[in-house]
Amino acid sequence: MIARDDVAAVVLAYLNDPRRAGQTFEVVAGDTPVAQAVAEL
């Protein structure tokens, strides 16, 4: 189960990056920091 704080962080990271418009993704809990995971997509 993913924490609400992590979901919010992912949504915020995507909303602040116009290159992500129209992308579909799945979010899972893990050890990778949100900013790093989003940057690696």
Secondary structure, DSSP 4 states (H G I P E B T S, - for coil): ---HHHHHHHHHHHHT-GGGTT--------SS-HHHHHHT-
